[in-house]
Amino acid sequence: MANLIVRNVDDRLDRALKERAAQHQRSAEAEHRAILEQALMGTRRRSLAEVLASMPDVGRDDDFERADEGEAAPRVFD
């Protein structure tokens, strides 16, 4: 595993890192690793099936039926 040394860090950043580490109940070094991992590795991409499964049930199918050209659209938000 590699070591990383960061020099000339502004005092405000050092304080912010230590405060954030305390909020997450870990050391400043562990917080630094977590920030780097999140920033560089990103979040895992979800599959289309996972995205669709996470969508909330927002209504009945007939709420989304297309109105014919001659008909007025139903008022679903009244």
N, C-alpha and C positions, 0 to 999 in steps of 0.2 A: 504494500500500500504506500502511496506517495505522501510526502509532506508538503504543505503549502505555507509559505511565509508571505504575509502581506505587510509591506512597510508603508510608513507615512499615512496612516489612517487618521482622518480627522477625529478629534476628541468627541464631537457630536455623534459620529457614526459608532464609535466605540461605546458610548453611553447607551445609544439606542439599541445596539446589539445586546448589551448586558441586560437592559430592561426587557427586551423581547425574550431573551433566554429565561429570565426569571418568571415571566408570564407562562412560559411553556414548561417550567420546572426542569430545566436542563442547563448545562454549562454553556458558557459563551462559545466554546469550541464546538460543542454538539449543535448549537443553534446555527453557527456558521456553516457547518456541514449540511444541515437541513436546508438552509437558504440556497446554498450552491446546488444541491441536488434538485430542489424544486425549480430553480431558474434554468438549469442546464438540461435536465432530463425531462422536464415538463410533466404533464399529466398523461396518463394512458388514454389513447383514443378508444372510444367506445364503438362497438359495432352498431349498425343500423338497427338490428333487433333489440339491442340494449336501450337505444334511444327511444324507439317506439314503445317498448315495454314500460319506460319511465314516464311516458306522457299521461297526464291525468285524464280521467273520464269526465268530459266537459258537457255532455248532453246526449240526447237521443239521436239516432240516425236521421229521423225525419226533420230534426232541427236544421240539418244541413242539405236538405233536398233543394235542387235548383228550381226556381219558379219559372213557369212558362212565360214567354214574352208578353202575352196579353194579361197575365195575372199580376196583381200587386204582391210584392214580397211580404211574407208574414212578419208580424212585429214580435220578435222573440225576446226583446229586451224591455218590454213594457211591464 
